[in-house]
Amino acid sequence: LLGQGRNRDALSQLQTLNLGEALALLARLDDAIDVLKVGLQRYPASAALADEMATVQLLAGQQEAAYATLQAAMARNREDRATETLYLRALISGKSDNATALAEKLIAEHPQDAEILYLGADLAWSAGNSARAEELIKRSVAADAKDYKAQQLYGVLLMEHGDLHAAEEHLKEAIALGDPEPDVRYELS
């Protein structure tokens, strides 16, 4: 696929996705965007192509273009939770003012989705709303106790509230689940 040159517009949806991913892995981000753009023109309903395109655009520093790609994908593919979650992650990483509103919308629509609950909790905590953060992180951990990020955040929140024993349990669980962050070990000390 990498050597097909100009024949790229004859690729299947899966081939386009694979080629876009391969080019991105080779740090050929502009080429990956070009391939994925052609793919989206040919397969406009493909959430997978849109998600990959937005991810590559974010890697290339094209945040606004990534937002536009994800918004268009969400308009075409209502109820595509993966795209919605990716868009929320993009808004959070870009420190967008729209992140909280989208998080609350997604929490209302998917009240048991551990990742969305975690992202909402992280946003609430960053905004200084520790009560809302604790409510959401409890629900996230209940929905998926194997998410080390949620365990770590829950431990930090419990520590802030003075519940050191419970905080220690959650931080140790985060490490046991494979949390690679040195912060969690620091929090335990």
Summary of the structure (lengths in Angstrom):
residues: 189
radius of gyration: 19.2
end to end distance: 50.9
largest distance: 62.3
contacts: 604
relative contact order: 0.07
helix: 76%
strand: 0%
